[in-house]
């Protein structure tokens, strides 16, 4: 089993890959926290933060990429703060 720090580093690597696509539209996503129940909290910036397609980007883009590579993550949600 991997340490929490290793899992967080893997998450950040997946987000770097996601940002390659999001940067095309002047947006980006960043890691906020990984909760003990497997919920990953992220925050979007730039044009992604105000895009009406944000829910689709979150679920079909970022969440799908993370869930395919990191079994410890159960769901990806937007950070509330």
Buried (B, 14 or more C-beta within 10 A) or exposed (E): EEEEEEBBEBBEEBBEEBBEBBEEEEBBBEBBEBEEEBEBBBBBBBBBEEBEEBEEBBEEBBBEBBBEEBEBBEBBEBEEE
